[in-house]
Amino acid sequence: MTKNIFKGTMSLFLLLGTVLGFTACSSGNDVKQEDRIGLNIQATAPTDEDKVPDYSSFEVKIKSERTGATTTAKLNKAGTAVVTVDKGSYSIEITGTVNGKEYFGTIGTAQYAASKVVTVAVKHVVPEYAGAMKGIVFKELFYNGGTYTGRMQHPDQYVVLQNNSDHDINIKGLVVAQVSRMNTLPSADLTALLPDFVVTANMYQVPTDYVMKPSGICVIASSALNHKEGRAHQPDDTGVPADLSGADFELADADASMSGAVTDNNEVPNLTKISNSLPNGVTGWMHPYGIRPMIIFDGSQIDWNTYKPANAVTYKDKINTKAEVKEYQGYKIATKLIVDGVETTSTTTPYWGGFQSKSLPATVDKGKAEATEGSCHQNRYMYRVAAANGKLQDTNDSSVDMKLVHRTDFVGYPKGWRNK
């Protein structure tokens, strides 16, 4: 019995020795304390535009080149965070959002062998649109119709969109809008929101599926009528109204007409009016001087019932150089939703001054395009320059992408024009 107990005890000691020996051997693979370092991450603002009063919502990510593992930490209000990592090679990235404005900073992969302070320049960034409608651009902006029988022809305004990509694009939910700020008049309340947001009060949305093939176009009229009908030509007429009876969509909205006498074409589907709180005068839809630029943005994921109250903006502005400043309301649209836009303007106007500063951020249009030559209502036709293979030039600079010509021979888009 004693012998068996002795053997059992010896076996237990041998087993424990083996386990302890194994443990001792494996501890050699653990990271030693001297191999751990502290990186004191400090966010800095390169310019005044990049300054942030409180970084506490910002996050830093440190990624190991060797393992691919990522360590994350929150910055404090001053923009610092101390992160303990193994010695090695890491890339560092800081991201954050303040009042809807996005910020980003990064340092490429570098070797860190000792604890140190690492400063990261964190900049205010304005992301460009990258959604499913990317590639849709303005092909034509016919701002400048002529007078006919002595009347200004605002109801024959229209835009043409083109699919400038290599694949089909469904534009259901696309919004055609006019920005609220006139680029010939100052409005600090509106320019202060640039470049992250523009404000618009005039918005109309594509209500149904509408698939555009590569190089295919979509004609959107203010009023899809033949505006030549019932209008006898007069010797002093400066231009010819357009036939828009073959448009793909129309607004058919008195709010979007200078005349207030728009007639609906029952054969052409209407866009859905989201808002038009700037009717009449220069604030009417697509005024020929072009001083309220046009944009298209992706509203396919927007619930307007919640979006409008959450993004309503009350701002101070005036409707011409001599008018008193009043309060108006519009809605913020994030620049990252804007699919395309053209900074149309006029150097001189009779009531609204000349171009002062841009109404669109540079990520949408870094240039500007004159919508008039001398005066409006002269049948000026604005179009995007053609590129190769049926594409249109799109450098995000309308000063080179868009052209303005005088066309007295302009017909428009009459019913059945695609079959001719």
VOMI-232330 format. One record per residue: y, x, z of N, C-alpha, C in turn. Coordinates in steps of 0.2 Angstrom, whole numbers. Layout:
BEGIN
Y,X,Z,Y,X,Z,Y,X,Z
...
//
This chain:
BEGIN
-6,4,0,0,0,0,6,4,0
6,10,4,12,14,5,13,18,-1
7,20,-5,8,23,-11,11,19,-16
9,13,-16,12,8,-21,19,7,-20
21,6,-14,28,6,-12,32,12,-14
29,18,-13,33,24,-15,34,24,-23
28,22,-27,29,22,-34,34,17,-36
34,11,-33,39,6,-35,46,9,-34
47,12,-28,54,14,-26,56,20,-31
51,24,-33,53,30,-37,55,27,-44
51,21,-46,53,18,-53,60,15,-53
61,12,-47,68,9,-46,74,14,-47
72,20,-43,77,26,-44,78,28,-51
72,29,-54,72,32,-61,76,27,-66
75,20,-65,79,15,-69,86,15,-67
88,16,-61,95,16,-59,98,23,-62
95,28,-62,97,34,-64,98,34,-72
94,30,-75,95,30,-83,101,26,-84
102,20,-80,108,16,-81,114,20,-80
114,23,-74,120,27,-73,121,32,-78
116,36,-80,117,41,-85,120,38,-91
117,32,-93,120,29,-100,127,27,-99
129,24,-93,136,22,-91,140,28,-92
138,34,-89,142,40,-89,143,42,-96
138,42,-100,139,44,-107,144,40,-111
143,33,-110,147,28,-114,155,29,-112
156,31,-105,163,31,-103,167,36,-107
164,41,-111,167,45,-115,171,42,-121
169,36,-123,172,33,-128,178,29,-126
179,28,-120,185,24,-118,191,28,-119
197,24,-120,203,28,-122,206,30,-115
207,37,-115,210,40,-109,217,38,-108
219,38,-102,226,36,-100,231,40,-104
230,46,-105,235,51,-108,235,49,-115
230,45,-118,231,43,-125,235,37,-126
237,34,-121,241,28,-121,249,29,-121
252,26,-125,260,27,-126,264,21,-125
270,21,-124,274,15,-123,279,16,-129
280,11,-133,285,10,-138,290,5,-136
296,8,-135,302,4,-133,305,2,-140
304,-4,-142,306,-7,-148,313,-10,-147
318,-8,-151,325,-10,-150,327,-13,-157
329,-20,-157,332,-23,-163,339,-21,-164
342,-19,-170,349,-18,-171,351,-22,-177
358,-23,-177,361,-27,-182,365,-22,-186
363,-21,-193,366,-16,-197,374,-18,-199
375,-25,-199,382,-27,-201,384,-33,-196
390,-35,-196,392,-41,-192,388,-47,-194
387,-48,-200,383,-54,-202,376,-54,-199
373,-49,-197,367,-48,-195,366,-49,-187
372,-49,-184,372,-49,-176,369,-56,-174
366,-55,-168,362,-61,-165,364,-60,-158
367,-66,-155,369,-66,-148,363,-66,-143
357,-68,-145,351,-69,-141,345,-68,-145
341,-62,-143,335,-61,-147,329,-64,-144
329,-67,-138,324,-69,-134,318,-74,-138
320,-77,-144,315,-80,-148,312,-76,-153
314,-70,-154,311,-65,-159,305,-62,-157
301,-61,-162,294,-58,-160,293,-51,-164
290,-47,-161,289,-40,-164,281,-40,-165
279,-37,-171,272,-36,-172,271,-29,-174
266,-26,-170,264,-19,-171,257,-19,-174
256,-16,-180,250,-16,-183,247,-9,-184
241,-8,-182,237,-2,-182,235,-1,-189
236,5,-191,234,7,-198,226,8,-198
224,11,-192,217,13,-191,212,7,-191
214,2,-186,209,-4,-185,212,-10,-188
218,-11,-190,221,-17,-193,223,-22,-188
222,-20,-181,223,-25,-176,231,-25,-175
233,-31,-173,240,-32,-172,242,-34,-165
247,-31,-162,249,-32,-155,256,-36,-156
257,-41,-153,263,-45,-153,266,-45,-146
273,-46,-146,277,-46,-140,284,-50,-142
287,-53,-137,293,-56,-137,299,-51,-135
304,-51,-139,310,-47,-137,314,-51,-131
317,-47,-128,322,-50,-123,328,-52,-126
333,-54,-122,339,-57,-125,343,-51,-128
343,-45,-126,346,-39,-128,342,-36,-135
336,-39,-136,333,-37,-142,328,-31,-141
326,-30,-135,321,-25,-133,314,-28,-131
309,-24,-132,302,-25,-130,298,-18,-129
295,-18,-123,291,-12,-122,284,-13,-123
280,-10,-128,273,-12,-130,269,-5,-129
264,-6,-125,259,0,-124,253,-1,-129
253,5,-133,247,5,-138,244,12,-137
239,13,-141,235,19,-142,240,24,-146
239,30,-145,242,35,-150,239,33,-157
243,34,-162,241,32,-169,246,30,-174
244,28,-179,249,26,-185,250,18,-184
256,16,-185,258,9,-184,264,7,-189
263,1,-191,269,-2,-194,272,-7,-189
279,-8,-190,282,-13,-185,286,-18,-189
286,-24,-186,290,-30,-190,293,-34,-185
299,-36,-186,302,-41,-181,305,-47,-185
303,-53,-183,305,-59,-186,308,-64,-181
313,-68,-183,316,-73,-179,320,-78,-183
322,-83,-179,326,-88,-182,331,-91,-177
338,-91,-179,343,-93,-175,347,-99,-178
347,-105,-176,351,-110,-179,349,-111,-187
343,-110,-188,341,-111,-195,341,-105,-199
345,-100,-197,345,-94,-200,340,-89,-199
337,-86,-204,331,-82,-203,333,-74,-203
329,-71,-199,331,-63,-198,324,-60,-199
325,-53,-202,319,-49,-203,320,-42,-203
316,-38,-200,317,-31,-200,310,-28,-200
309,-22,-203,302,-19,-203,303,-11,-203
298,-8,-201,297,0,-202,291,1,-205
290,5,-210,284,6,-213,279,10,-208
273,11,-210,268,15,-206,271,22,-204
270,23,-198,272,30,-195,268,32,-190
267,39,-188,263,41,-183,267,41,-177
264,39,-171,267,39,-165,262,43,-160
264,49,-158,260,53,-153,263,53,-146
269,50,-145,271,50,-138,276,44,-137
277,42,-131,281,36,-130,288,38,-132
292,33,-135,298,34,-138,302,27,-139
308,28,-140,312,22,-142,312,21,-150
310,15,-152,310,14,-160,315,9,-161
320,10,-165,325,5,-167,323,2,-174
324,-4,-174,322,-8,-181,328,-12,-183
331,-10,-189,337,-14,-192,334,-21,-194
337,-26,-190,335,-33,-191,341,-36,-195
339,-39,-201,345,-42,-205,344,-49,-206
349,-52,-207,349,-59,-209,347,-60,-216
342,-64,-217,339,-64,-224,339,-72,-226
340,-73,-233,340,-79,-236,334,-80,-241
329,-83,-239,323,-83,-243,324,-87,-249
322,-85,-255,322,-89,-261,317,-94,-261
318,-99,-265,313,-105,-266,306,-102,-269
301,-103,-266,294,-101,-269,289,-106,-269
291,-113,-269,287,-118,-269,284,-120,-276
281,-126,-276,277,-128,-282,281,-129,-288
288,-131,-287,292,-132,-293,296,-126,-295
294,-120,-293,298,-114,-295,297,-113,-303
302,-112,-306,301,-112,-314,305,-117,-317
307,-123,-313,311,-128,-316,319,-126,-316
322,-126,-322,329,-124,-322,333,-129,-326
340,-128,-325,344,-132,-329,344,-129,-336
343,-133,-341,344,-131,-348,351,-133,-351
353,-139,-349,359,-141,-352,363,-145,-346
370,-144,-346,374,-147,-342,380,-150,-346
379,-156,-348,385,-159,-353,390,-162,-349
394,-157,-346,399,-160,-341,405,-163,-345
406,-160,-351,413,-161,-354,413,-166,-360
411,-172,-359,412,-177,-364,419,-178,-366
420,-182,-372,427,-183,-374,429,-190,-373
436,-191,-375,439,-197,-374,437,-201,-381
436,-208,-380,434,-212,-386,437,-218,-385
441,-221,-390,446,-226,-389,450,-225,-383
452,-219,-382,457,-218,-377,455,-218,-370
448,-218,-369,445,-218,-362,441,-212,-361
441,-210,-355,437,-204,-353,430,-206,-352
425,-203,-355,418,-205,-355,414,-201,-350
415,-203,-344,411,-200,-338,404,-203,-338
403,-210,-340,396,-212,-339,391,-209,-344
393,-205,-349,388,-202,-353,387,-195,-351
388,-193,-345,386,-187,-342,378,-187,-341
375,-181,-342,368,-180,-341,366,-172,-340
360,-171,-338,358,-164,-337,351,-164,-340
349,-158,-343,342,-157,-345,339,-152,-341
333,-153,-339,329,-148,-335,323,-146,-340
321,-139,-339,316,-136,-343,311,-133,-338
304,-133,-340,299,-130,-336,299,-123,-339
302,-118,-336,302,-111,-338,296,-107,-336
291,-110,-333,285,-106,-331,280,-107,-336
274,-104,-335,268,-104,-339,263,-109,-337
265,-114,-333,260,-119,-331,263,-125,-330
259,-131,-329,262,-137,-328,265,-138,-321
270,-142,-321,274,-143,-315,275,-150,-314
273,-153,-308,275,-160,-307,281,-160,-303
286,-164,-306,293,-164,-302,294,-170,-298
289,-174,-296,289,-179,-291,292,-176,-285
298,-179,-283,301,-177,-277,307,-173,-278
308,-170,-284,313,-166,-286,320,-170,-285
325,-167,-282,331,-170,-281,337,-167,-285
340,-171,-289,346,-168,-292,352,-170,-288
356,-165,-287,362,-166,-282,368,-162,-284
373,-164,-281,380,-161,-282,382,-159,-276
384,-152,-275,387,-150,-269,393,-153,-267
395,-153,-261,401,-157,-258,407,-153,-259
406,-146,-258,412,-142,-259,415,-141,-266
421,-142,-267,424,-140,-273,426,-132,-273
424,-128,-278,425,-121,-277,432,-119,-279
436,-124,-280,444,-123,-281,448,-124,-275
445,-127,-270,448,-128,-264,445,-125,-258
449,-123,-253,445,-120,-247,442,-125,-242
437,-124,-239,434,-128,-234,430,-124,-230
433,-122,-224,430,-117,-220,423,-120,-217
423,-127,-216,418,-130,-213,411,-129,-217
412,-129,-224,407,-129,-228,405,-122,-230
410,-117,-231,408,-111,-233,405,-107,-227
406,-109,-221,403,-106,-215,396,-107,-215
393,-112,-218,386,-113,-218,382,-109,-223
386,-106,-228,383,-101,-233,381,-95,-230
376,-91,-232,372,-93,-238,366,-97,-236
365,-99,-230,358,-102,-228,358,-109,-230
364,-113,-230,364,-120,-232,369,-121,-237
368,-127,-241,374,-130,-244,374,-137,-242
380,-140,-243,380,-147,-241,381,-152,-247
378,-157,-247,378,-162,-252,378,-169,-250
382,-173,-253,382,-180,-251,379,-184,-257
379,-181,-263,377,-185,-269,370,-182,-271
365,-186,-270,358,-184,-271,354,-190,-274
350,-188,-279,345,-193,-283,339,-190,-284
333,-193,-282,326,-190,-282,322,-194,-287
318,-189,-290,313,-192,-295,307,-195,-291
306,-202,-292,302,-206,-288,295,-206,-289
293,-204,-295,286,-204,-298,283,-198,-300
277,-197,-302,274,-192,-305,277,-191,-312
279,-184,-313,282,-183,-320,280,-175,-321
275,-174,-325,272,-168,-326,276,-165,-332
279,-159,-331,282,-155,-336,278,-149,-339
276,-149,-345,272,-144,-348,277,-138,-349
274,-132,-349,278,-126,-351,282,-127,-357
289,-125,-356,294,-126,-360,296,-134,-362
293,-138,-358,294,-145,-359,301,-147,-355
304,-152,-357,311,-154,-354,311,-161,-352
315,-162,-347,316,-169,-344,324,-170,-345
326,-176,-348,333,-178,-348,335,-183,-343
340,-181,-339,342,-186,-334,349,-188,-335
350,-194,-336,357,-197,-338,360,-201,-332
366,-200,-332,370,-204,-327,369,-212,-329
369,-213,-335,368,-220,-338,364,-219,-345
358,-221,-345,354,-220,-351,356,-226,-357
362,-226,-359,364,-230,-364,366,-226,-370
367,-230,-376,370,-227,-382,377,-228,-381
381,-223,-378,388,-224,-377,392,-224,-383
390,-224,-389,394,-224,-395,395,-232,-397
390,-236,-394,390,-243,-396,397,-246,-394
400,-250,-398,406,-254,-396,412,-250,-395
412,-244,-397,418,-239,-396,420,-237,-403
425,-240,-405,428,-238,-412,432,-232,-411
431,-227,-416,434,-221,-416,441,-221,-417
445,-217,-413,452,-217,-414,455,-210,-416
460,-209,-420,462,-203,-423,463,-197,-417
466,-200,-411,467,-195,-406,461,-194,-401
455,-196,-403,450,-195,-399,448,-188,-399
447,-185,-393,445,-178,-392,438,-176,-393
433,-181,-393,426,-180,-393,422,-186,-395
416,-186,-395,412,-191,-397,407,-193,-391
406,-199,-388,402,-200,-383,394,-199,-385
390,-198,-380,383,-196,-382,379,-203,-382
373,-202,-386,368,-208,-386,363,-205,-381
362,-208,-375,357,-206,-370,352,-211,-369
351,-216,-374,346,-221,-373,339,-218,-373
338,-212,-375,331,-209,-374,330,-205,-369
334,-205,-363,333,-201,-357,327,-203,-354
324,-198,-350,318,-199,-346,319,-203,-340
325,-201,-337,327,-205,-331,335,-206,-331
337,-211,-327,344,-212,-326,346,-213,-319
352,-213,-317,355,-215,-311,356,-222,-311
360,-225,-316,362,-232,-317,365,-234,-310
370,-230,-308,373,-231,-301,380,-231,-302
383,-237,-300,391,-237,-300,394,-231,-296
391,-229,-291,394,-224,-286,394,-218,-290
390,-217,-295,390,-210,-299,393,-211,-305
398,-215,-306,402,-216,-312,409,-216,-310
413,-213,-314,420,-213,-313,423,-220,-315
420,-223,-320,422,-230,-322,420,-235,-317
414,-234,-314,412,-240,-309,409,-245,-313
407,-244,-320,405,-250,-324,398,-247,-328
394,-245,-324,387,-242,-327,383,-248,-328
379,-248,-334,374,-253,-335,367,-250,-335
363,-253,-332,356,-251,-332,352,-252,-338
348,-247,-340,344,-247,-346,337,-249,-343
335,-255,-344,328,-257,-341,322,-253,-344
323,-250,-349,318,-246,-352,317,-239,-350
322,-237,-346,322,-230,-343,321,-231,-335
317,-227,-332,316,-227,-325,322,-224,-321
323,-227,-316,329,-225,-312,327,-220,-307
331,-215,-305,330,-210,-300,332,-214,-293
329,-212,-288,330,-215,-281,336,-212,-278
341,-216,-277,347,-214,-273,346,-212,-266
347,-206,-264,346,-204,-257,353,-205,-254
358,-203,-257,365,-203,-254,370,-202,-260
376,-206,-259,382,-204,-263,388,-207,-260
390,-203,-255,396,-205,-251,402,-202,-253
402,-199,-259,409,-196,-262,410,-200,-269
411,-206,-269,412,-210,-275,420,-209,-278
421,-210,-284,427,-210,-287,431,-204,-287
436,-204,-292,440,-198,-292,436,-191,-294
439,-186,-292,435,-179,-293,428,-179,-290
428,-183,-285,421,-183,-281,416,-187,-285
418,-190,-290,413,-194,-294,407,-189,-297
402,-192,-299,396,-188,-302,398,-184,-308
396,-178,-307,397,-173,-313,404,-173,-316
409,-172,-312,416,-172,-315,416,-167,-321
420,-168,-326,420,-163,-332,423,-156,-330
427,-155,-325,429,-149,-323,423,-145,-320
418,-148,-317,413,-144,-315,414,-141,-308
419,-143,-304,421,-139,-298,417,-141,-292
412,-146,-293,407,-147,-288,400,-145,-292
397,-139,-291,392,-137,-294,385,-142,-293
381,-141,-298,375,-145,-298,369,-141,-295
364,-144,-292,358,-140,-289,352,-145,-290
347,-142,-291,340,-146,-290,337,-143,-284
334,-147,-280,330,-144,-274,324,-148,-273
319,-145,-270,312,-148,-268,313,-153,-262
313,-159,-263,313,-164,-258,306,-168,-257
301,-165,-260,294,-168,-260,291,-169,-253
293,-164,-248,290,-165,-242,295,-167,-237
301,-170,-239,306,-172,-234,305,-180,-233
305,-182,-226,306,-188,-224,313,-190,-223
316,-193,-227,323,-194,-227,325,-198,-220
321,-202,-218,323,-206,-212,324,-202,-206
321,-196,-206,322,-191,-200,326,-186,-202
326,-184,-209,330,-178,-211,337,-179,-211
339,-185,-213,346,-186,-214,350,-186,-207
347,-190,-202,351,-189,-196,351,-182,-192
345,-178,-194,345,-172,-191,349,-167,-194
351,-168,-201,355,-163,-204,361,-166,-207
364,-171,-204,370,-174,-205,376,-169,-203
381,-168,-208,386,-163,-206,393,-167,-207
397,-167,-202,404,-170,-203,409,-164,-204
413,-164,-209,417,-158,-211,424,-160,-213
429,-156,-213,435,-157,-215,437,-154,-222
440,-158,-226,441,-156,-233,447,-161,-236
449,-159,-242,454,-163,-245,452,-164,-252
453,-170,-255,451,-171,-262,455,-168,-268
461,-166,-266,465,-162,-271,470,-158,-267
474,-154,-271,478,-149,-268,484,-152,-264
486,-158,-265,491,-162,-262,489,-167,-257
483,-168,-256,480,-173,-252,480,-171,-245
480,-175,-240,479,-173,-233,472,-172,-231
471,-168,-227,464,-166,-224,461,-172,-221
455,-174,-223,451,-179,-219,444,-177,-218
441,-181,-214,434,-180,-212,429,-183,-217
424,-179,-219,419,-182,-224,412,-180,-221
407,-184,-223,400,-182,-221,396,-180,-227
391,-176,-226,386,-174,-230,380,-172,-227
375,-168,-230,369,-167,-227,367,-159,-229
365,-156,-224,363,-149,-225,357,-148,-229
357,-144,-234,351,-142,-238,349,-135,-238
344,-133,-235,342,-126,-234,342,-123,-241
345,-117,-242,344,-113,-248,337,-112,-250
333,-111,-246,326,-110,-248,322,-116,-251
326,-121,-251,323,-127,-255,326,-128,-262
331,-124,-263,335,-125,-270,331,-122,-275
329,-126,-280,325,-123,-286,329,-120,-291
335,-123,-292,340,-120,-297,347,-123,-296
352,-119,-298,358,-121,-297,363,-117,-302
369,-120,-304,373,-117,-308,380,-118,-305
384,-112,-304,390,-112,-301,395,-113,-306
396,-120,-309,401,-122,-313,408,-122,-310
413,-121,-314,420,-121,-311,425,-121,-316
431,-121,-315,437,-121,-319,442,-116,-317
445,-112,-321,450,-107,-319,456,-111,-317
458,-116,-321,464,-120,-319,462,-128,-320
465,-132,-315,464,-139,-316,471,-142,-314
472,-148,-316,478,-151,-315,479,-154,-307
474,-155,-304,475,-158,-297,471,-154,-291
467,-149,-293,462,-146,-289,463,-139,-288
468,-136,-292,469,-129,-291,464,-125,-296
463,-118,-295,459,-114,-299,453,-111,-294
448,-108,-297,443,-106,-294,445,-101,-288
442,-102,-282,444,-98,-276,438,-94,-274
432,-98,-272,426,-94,-270,420,-99,-271
414,-96,-271,408,-99,-273,406,-104,-268
403,-110,-271,400,-115,-267,393,-114,-266
390,-110,-270,383,-109,-270,381,-101,-268
376,-100,-264,374,-94,-262,372,-89,-268
372,-83,-267,371,-78,-272,363,-78,-274
359,-80,-269,352,-81,-271,351,-86,-276
355,-91,-276,354,-97,-281,358,-95,-288
364,-93,-287,368,-91,-293,373,-85,-291
372,-79,-293,377,-74,-291,383,-74,-295
384,-78,-301,389,-78,-305,393,-85,-305
396,-86,-310,399,-93,-311,401,-94,-319
401,-100,-320,402,-102,-328,407,-107,-328
412,-106,-333,417,-110,-334,415,-116,-338
417,-122,-335,415,-128,-338,420,-131,-343
426,-128,-343,431,-131,-347,435,-125,-351
438,-126,-356,443,-121,-359,449,-125,-360
454,-124,-356,460,-127,-356,461,-133,-353
457,-138,-355,457,-145,-351,450,-148,-352
449,-153,-349,442,-157,-349,443,-162,-355
437,-166,-355,436,-171,-361,437,-168,-368
434,-162,-369,435,-159,-375,428,-158,-379
423,-162,-377,417,-161,-380,414,-154,-379
415,-151,-373,412,-145,-372,404,-146,-370
400,-142,-372,393,-142,-371,390,-136,-368
388,-136,-362,385,-130,-358,378,-130,-359
375,-124,-360,368,-123,-361,366,-117,-359
359,-116,-357,356,-110,-355,354,-106,-361
355,-99,-361,354,-95,-366,346,-94,-367
344,-95,-373,337,-94,-375,334,-87,-374
328,-86,-372,325,-80,-372,319,-80,-376
314,-76,-375,308,-75,-380,303,-80,-378
299,-82,-383,293,-86,-382,294,-93,-379
300,-96,-381,301,-103,-379,304,-103,-372
305,-98,-369,308,-97,-362,316,-97,-363
319,-98,-357,326,-98,-356,328,-92,-351
333,-89,-353,336,-84,-348,338,-86,-341
335,-83,-336,336,-85,-330,337,-79,-325
342,-76,-325,344,-70,-321,347,-72,-314
348,-78,-313,352,-81,-307,359,-78,-307
362,-78,-314,369,-76,-315,371,-80,-320
374,-86,-319,377,-90,-324,382,-88,-329
385,-82,-327,390,-79,-331,387,-76,-337
381,-75,-337,377,-72,-343,372,-77,-345
369,-81,-341,364,-86,-342,366,-92,-346
372,-94,-345,375,-100,-348,381,-99,-353
381,-103,-358,386,-103,-363,389,-110,-364
396,-110,-366,399,-116,-367,402,-116,-374
400,-121,-378,403,-122,-384,406,-128,-386
410,-129,-391,413,-135,-393,409,-139,-398
406,-145,-397,402,-148,-402,404,-155,-403
407,-156,-409,409,-163,-411,404,-166,-414
398,-162,-416,393,-165,-420,387,-167,-415
388,-167,-408,383,-168,-403,381,-176,-404
374,-177,-404,372,-183,-405,369,-186,-398
366,-182,-394,363,-184,-388,356,-184,-388
353,-189,-384,346,-190,-384,344,-197,-385
345,-199,-391,344,-207,-393,336,-209,-392
335,-215,-392,328,-218,-391,324,-215,-396
318,-212,-395,313,-210,-399,315,-203,-402
319,-199,-399,321,-193,-401,316,-188,-401
311,-188,-397,305,-184,-397,301,-185,-403
301,-190,-406,297,-192,-412,300,-190,-419
306,-188,-418,310,-186,-424,309,-179,-426
//
